[in-house]
Amino acid sequence: MATLARRPAGPARAGRGPSPARAGAPARASPPPRTGAARVGVETLRARWSSAFFAAHAALRAAGGYLQPREAAERGRRLAAELQSTDLLLQELARDRHLAASYVHLSIAPWAARRLLGLPSDVDACVFNLDGVLVGSAALHLAAWTETFDEFISRRAERTGGHFVPFHPRTDYRAHIHGKPRLDGVRAFLASRGIRLPEGEPGDAPGAETVHGLANRKNEALQRLLRREGLSAFEGSRRYLETARDAEVRCAVVSASANTAAILDRTGLAPLIEARIDGDAIVAEGLRPRPAPDIVLAACRRLDVDPAHTAVFETTPAGVAAGRAAGFRLVVAVDRLGETQALRDASPDLVVSGLPELLDRKAAA
């Protein structure tokens, strides 16, 4: 998009909010800018379009008493579709101008944003399990653990002449590693193979045959994989967090990884997260792993919110059980691995394939 000729005008002209009769109707495009006209900045466009959509949403809300329910719903859907298409054009313009398009989104009125989230009206905060809900970092963690334990088992078997069952990514990761701080994961895997190592010290060299040495080796492998392969948020995760920000709903993440802050930074989600409980916090505070509620309750304390007014998003039956035990207002299970029945058996309030499903449901309602 080389010029502004393709940009939509937004749902209303500047300085004139839409009348109730036209609320939610698609806006007519502005004429192309005159040759030689000053180029409007992306942030200026974002602010003006956001204001226009604020006005359109307010007009549609005010017109609710004059429109038939079906017509009001249809206008709402058209307005939501227009906002989405305008948002995409804004990002395209940002890319054309070599700006960070992933950070350029329209904002909407708090009440309209809250409706889009698909949450009960009394929910004031959200706690998200980082991996599996917001980002797909499990594959990198798994690769780093596999590299670490394969190297260790191979070296130990060669030196001692013994036979040790190698690390099995599918079964061992779930059984011994997932959801635990790094040191606890090392201890659990070693115990499963009948291997005892000294604890060592935090400064042990990566790969040293101590618990800390293997943990440091895994972290070294993960850092290398992050640099080489990168990491991005799941499609729609950023948009859901931005909508939560617009709705003035506070957000926290929980993760057993000590690299949580780095992952949030790399995926661009850090500005949208107010608090986090990571692997270091779990160890420092002596928090029990799920299904105990300790970790998610610690996130509520960081936000200073009541679980009874908070939604929690988890990916495992143990996580759902933790949310239930903690007394969360809403427990959402996010199923990305086709384990819907196992998640349902844990009795969440809702099972979704991802956060965009919640936004899409409300936009179509």
Helices and strands as residue ranges (DSSP letters): G 4-6, G 20-22, H 42-62, G 63-65, H 69-96, G 101-103, H 110-117, E 125-129, I 130-134, H 138-160, H 169-172, I 173-177, H 182-192, H 211-229, H 237-246, E 250-254, H 260-267, G 270-272, E 275-277, H 279-285, H 294-303, G 307-309, E 310-314, H 317-326, E 330-334, H 340-345, E 350-352, H 355-364
